């Protein structure tokens, strides 16, 4: 857990990294000085007994101090895989890693098939954008360890370990056409199973409102309501910011039917429901993996040719792109998407324009006109 000042608790001891040199600073829940706590960790390291378990516990407490939960999840996974690689593949204490170790891990992430396609079971190497984010996370982690005197140097320092170049104006995400998106919404309404009503509402919200998957899955029922005559879901997004996403009329209908079904099952009125909006049968938030599998299954049922490449982010990508294609104001789309920088929103617009204006279509038309008549 963390205290109100962002301190990290490790096996009953409180560590305030920014105040580690203050011997008078005391952890308010144990009375143990931060100096003693740090000395314990440092002694474990010096004796070669600072292993995966201690560092993993510390890492989990560290990510809790980060402002963004989404960033925390990504950092937690980055550190977990790095610690495991150091111990199981490299056979080293990760706090003693040097540039050569970080460089070898970078190559491993680039070349090794470590990313699982949950639907096909196939493994593929990590995308450059993900690898770049992982390197940034590990640089932050190493810097944190240095503040605790648990590491002498940062092996992931970007001045030495170059990160992959990622085209900020190009996205590998596969988008959908408007007819494909409409077909997915129809397929979701025709889906079977006990959660078919939830499926229709969730797929509709993802494709029309364009939320990030975590924004949709973590939204509580209490944030679904009416504001100035508009049905809306208030989500908690990046940068710890709330924003309201309007709910299209047909999606609002699906949501209302779904909530009425939940209320009937629970033996209560809709107004008495609480918890997560798009909940599992046990009332928990859907995992991102479950949403990923659901989106691909519905895409396949809708006849989307590239269904195996479709992801929850494809739904967000499609909502933003279609909004821009239909002439929506760039600022309005930026607000809908929750982009802090307008350049991120413009990326979707430029991609669509480049494809629509590609000379390929003109070349193909010229060939078609010049082709000999069919026999």
C-alpha positions in Angstrom: 0.0 0.0 0.0 1.0 3.6 -0.1 0.5 6.4 2.4 -0.8 9.9 1.7 2.7 11.1 0.8 3.3 8.4 -1.8 5.6 6.4 0.5 6.2 2.8 -0.4 5.6 0.0 2.2 7.9 -3.0 1.9 7.4 -5.9 4.3 6.1 -3.7 7.1 8.6 -0.9 6.6 7.8 2.5 5.1 10.1 4.0 2.5 9.9 7.6 1.5 12.3 7.8 -1.5 12.5 11.6 -1.6 13.3 11.8 2.1 15.5 8.7 2.4 18.4 10.8 3.7 16.4 12.1 6.6 17.2 9.8 9.5 14.5 11.6 11.6 11.7 10.7 9.1 9.5 7.9 10.5 6.9 5.7 8.9 3.6 6.6 10.7 2.2 3.0 10.6 5.2 1.2 12.1 7.5 3.8 13.7 10.4 2.4 11.7 12.8 5.0 10.3 13.2 5.2 6.5 17.0 4.9 7.0 16.5 1.5 8.6 14.2 0.4 5.8 16.6 1.3 3.1 19.5 -0.2 5.0 17.6 -3.5 5.1 17.2 -3.5 1.3 20.7 -2.4 0.7 22.0 -5.2 3.0 20.0 -7.7 1.1 21.6 -6.5 -2.1 25.1 -6.4 -0.8 24.7 -10.0 0.5 23.3 -11.1 -2.9 19.9 -11.9 -1.3 17.9 -9.1 -3.0 15.9 -11.3 -5.4 12.8 -11.3 -7.6 10.3 -11.4 -4.7 11.7 -8.4 -2.9 12.0 -6.3 -6.0 8.6 -7.4 -7.4 7.0 -6.3 -4.1 8.8 -3.0 -4.3 7.8 -2.5 -7.9 4.1 -3.1 -7.2 4.2 -0.5 -4.4 6.1 1.9 -6.7 3.5 1.8 -9.5 0.8 2.6 -7.0 2.3 6.0 -6.6 1.9 6.8 -10.3 -1.0 9.1 -11.1 -2.4 7.0 -14.0 -3.7 3.5 -13.3 -3.2 2.7 -17.0 0.4 3.7 -16.8 0.8 1.8 -13.6 -0.4 -1.4 -15.2 1.9 -1.0 -18.2 4.9 -0.2 -15.9 4.1 -3.2 -13.6 4.2 -5.6 -16.5 7.3 -4.1 -18.0 9.2 -4.5 -14.6 7.8 -8.0 -14.0 9.1 -9.2 -17.4 12.5 -7.5 -16.9 13.0 -9.0 -13.4 12.0 -12.5 -14.7 14.3 -12.2 -17.7 17.3 -11.1 -15.6 16.8 -14.0 -13.2 15.8 -16.8 -15.6 17.6 -15.9 -18.8 20.5 -13.7 -17.8 21.1 -15.1 -14.4 21.9 -11.8 -12.8 20.7 -9.5 -10.1 18.7 -6.9 -12.0 19.9 -4.1 -9.7 23.5 -4.8 -11.0 22.5 -4.8 -14.6 24.7 -2.8 -17.0 24.3 -1.3 -20.4 25.1 -4.7 -22.1 22.3 -6.4 -20.2 19.8 -3.7 -21.1 20.9 -3.8 -24.7 20.5 -7.6 -24.8 17.0 -7.3 -23.4 16.1 -4.7 -26.0 17.2 -7.2 -28.7 15.2 -9.9 -27.0 12.0 -7.8 -27.0 12.6 -6.9 -30.6 13.2 -10.4 -32.0 11.7 -13.0 -29.6 8.1 -14.1 -30.3 6.6 -13.1 -26.9 3.3 -11.5 -27.7 0.4 -14.0 -27.8 -2.6 -13.7 -30.1 -5.3 -15.0 -27.7 -7.5 -16.1 -30.5 -5.1 -17.9 -32.8 -2.6 -18.9 -30.1 0.2 -17.6 -32.3 3.2 -15.7 -30.9 4.8 -12.7 -32.5 7.6 -10.2 -31.6 6.7 -7.0 -29.7 5.7 -4.0 -31.7 8.2 -1.1 -31.8 5.8 1.2 -30.1 5.3 -1.2 -27.2 9.1 -1.8 -27.0 9.7 1.9 -26.8 7.2 2.2 -24.0 8.8 -0.7 -22.1 12.2 0.9 -22.4 10.8 4.1 -21.0 9.2 2.3 -18.1 12.4 0.5 -17.2 14.4 3.7 -17.4 11.9 5.2 -14.8 12.2 2.1 -12.7 16.0 2.2 -12.7 15.9 5.9 -11.9 13.7 5.1 -8.9 16.1 2.4 -7.7 18.9 4.9 -7.9 17.1 7.2 -5.6 17.0 4.4 -3.1 20.7 3.6 -3.6 19.8 0.2 -4.9 21.4 0.8 -8.3 24.5 2.7 -9.3 23.6 3.5 -12.9 20.6 3.5 -15.2 21.3 0.9 -17.9 18.2 2.1 -19.8 19.4 5.7 -20.0 18.1 6.9 -23.4 21.3 8.8 -24.1 23.0 5.4 -24.4 20.3 2.9 -25.2 18.6 4.3 -28.3 14.8 3.6 -28.4 13.1 2.5 -31.6 11.8 5.3 -33.8 8.1 5.2 -34.1 6.2 7.2 -36.7 3.9 9.4 -34.7 1.7 10.0 -37.7 1.1 6.4 -38.5 -0.8 3.8 -36.5 -0.6 0.0 -36.9 -4.2 -0.3 -35.7 -6.6 -1.9 -38.2 -9.7 0.3 -38.6 -13.1 -0.6 -39.8 -15.3 1.0 -42.5 -18.6 2.4 -41.5 -20.5 -0.6 -43.0 -18.2 -3.0 -41.1 -18.8 -1.1 -37.9 -22.6 -1.2 -38.5 -22.4 -5.0 -39.2 -20.6 -5.5 -35.9 -23.3 -3.6 -34.0 -25.9 -5.7 -35.7 -24.0 -9.0 -35.0 -23.6 -8.0 -31.3 -27.4 -7.6 -31.0 -27.8 -11.0 -32.5 -25.3 -12.6 -30.2 -26.2 -15.5 -27.9 -25.2 -16.3 -24.4 -26.2 -15.0 -21.0 -24.4 -11.7 -21.5 -25.7 -10.9 -25.0 -27.4 -7.7 -23.8 -24.2 -6.5 -22.3 -22.4 -7.4 -25.5 -24.7 -5.3 -27.6 -24.4 -2.3 -25.3 -20.6 -2.6 -25.0 -19.8 -3.1 -28.7 -22.2 -0.2 -29.5 -20.5 2.1 -27.0 -17.0 1.2 -28.2 -17.8 1.8 -31.8 -19.8 5.1 -31.4 -18.2 6.8 -28.4 -14.7 5.6 -29.0 -13.6 5.2 -25.3 -10.4 3.6 -24.3 -11.1 0.0 -23.3 -10.2 0.7 -19.7 -12.5 3.7 -19.6 -15.4 1.5 -20.7 -14.7 -1.5 -18.5 -14.1 0.5 -15.3 -17.0 2.9 -15.7 -19.5 2.6 -12.8 -23.2 2.5 -13.2 -23.5 5.7 -11.3 -21.8 7.6 -14.1 -24.4 6.6 -16.7 -27.1 9.3 -16.8 -28.5 12.3 -18.4 -26.9 15.7 -18.8 -28.6 18.6 -20.6 -30.9 16.2 -22.3 -28.1 13.9 -23.5 -27.5 10.4 -22.3 -23.9 10.1 -21.4 -21.3 8.0 -19.6 -18.7 9.9 -17.5 -15.4 8.1 -17.8 -12.1 8.4 -16.0 -9.3 8.7 -18.5 -5.7 9.4 -19.0 -4.1 12.1 -16.8 -6.7 11.3 -14.1 -9.3 13.4 -16.0 -13.0 12.8 -16.2 -15.0 13.5 -19.4 -18.5 12.8 -20.5 -19.1 10.7 -23.7 -22.6 11.0 -25.1 -24.4 7.7 -25.7 -26.0 7.4 -29.2 -29.8 6.8 -29.0 -29.7 3.2 -30.2 -26.8 2.4 -27.8 -28.7 4.0 -25.0 -31.6 1.7 -25.8 -29.3 -1.3 -25.6 -27.9 -0.1 -22.3 -31.3 0.4 -20.8 -32.5 -3.1 -21.8 -29.3 -4.5 -20.4 -29.7 -2.7 -17.1 -33.4 -3.7 -16.8 -32.3 -7.3 -17.3 -29.6 -6.9 -14.5 -32.2 -5.3 -12.2 -34.7 -8.1 -12.8 -32.0 -10.7 -12.0 -31.0 -8.9 -8.9 -34.6 -8.4 -7.7 -34.2 -4.6 -7.5 -35.1 -1.5 -9.4 -32.7 -0.1 -12.1 -32.1 2.9 -9.9 -30.8 0.6 -7.1 -28.1 -1.0 -9.2 -24.6 -0.2 -8.3 -21.0 -1.4 -9.2 -19.5 -1.6 -12.7 -21.6 -0.7 -15.7 -20.3 -3.5 -18.0 -19.9 -6.1 -15.3 -19.2 -9.8 -15.4 -21.7 -12.3 -14.0 -19.8 -11.9 -10.6 -20.0 -8.1 -10.7 -16.3 -7.6 -11.6 -15.0 -5.4 -14.4 -14.3 -7.3 -17.7 -10.6 -7.9 -18.3 -9.0 -6.3 -21.4 -8.3 -9.8 -22.6 -12.0 -10.7 -22.4 -13.0 -7.6 -24.3 -10.3 -8.3 -26.9 -11.7 -11.8 -27.5 -15.3 -10.5 -27.6 -14.5 -7.9 -30.2 -12.7 -10.4 -32.4 -15.6 -12.9 -32.1 -18.2 -10.3 -33.0 -16.0 -9.0 -35.9 -15.8 -12.6 -37.3 -19.5 -13.0 -36.9 -20.1 -9.7 -38.8 -18.0 -10.9 -41.7 -15.0 -8.6 -41.2 -12.3 -10.0 -43.4 -9.4 -8.9 -41.0 -11.2 -10.0 -37.8 -8.1 -11.6 -36.4 -6.4 -8.2 -36.5 -9.2 -6.4 -34.9 -8.8 -5.2 -31.3 -10.8 -3.0 -28.9 -8.6 -0.1 -30.0 -9.8 -0.7 -33.6 -13.3 0.3 -32.3 -11.9 3.5 -30.9 -9.8 4.1 -34.0 -13.0 3.6 -36.2 -15.2 6.0 -34.1 -12.6 8.8 -34.4 -11.9 8.2 -38.1 -15.6 8.0 -39.0 -16.3 11.2 -37.0 -13.6 13.1 -38.9 -14.7 11.6 -42.3 -18.3 12.8 -41.6 -17.1 16.4 -41.1 -17.0 16.6 -37.3 -15.0 19.5 -35.9 -11.5 18.5 -35.0 -11.8 20.0 -31.5 -15.1 18.2 -30.8 -13.5 14.9 -31.9 -10.4 15.6 -29.7 -12.8 16.1 -26.7 -14.7 13.0 -27.5 -11.5 10.9 -27.7 -9.9 12.5 -24.6 -6.7 13.4 -26.5 -4.6 16.0 -24.6 -2.8 16.9 -27.8 -4.6 17.8 -31.0 -1.8 16.3 -33.0 -3.0 12.8 -31.8 -6.4 13.5 -33.2 -5.0 14.9 -36.4 -3.1 11.6 -36.9 -6.4 9.8 -37.6 -7.5 12.5 -40.0 -4.2 12.5 -42.0 -4.2 8.7 -42.3 -7.7 8.7 -43.8 -7.0 11.5 -46.1 -3.8 9.8 -47.4 -5.6 6.6 -48.1 -8.6 8.4 -49.8 -6.3 10.5 -52.0 -3.8 7.8 -52.9 -2.7 7.9 -56.6 -3.2 4.1 -56.5 -6.8 4.5 -57.3 -6.1 6.8 -60.3 -3.5 4.4 -61.6 -6.0 1.5 -61.4 -8.7 3.5 -63.1 -6.3 4.4 -66.0 -5.4 0.7 -66.4 -9.1 -0.3 -66.4 -9.8 2.2 -69.2 -6.9 1.1 -71.2 -7.6 -2.6 -70.8 -8.7 -4.5 -74.0 -12.3 -5.3 -74.2 -13.4 -8.6 -72.7 -13.9 -11.4 -75.1 
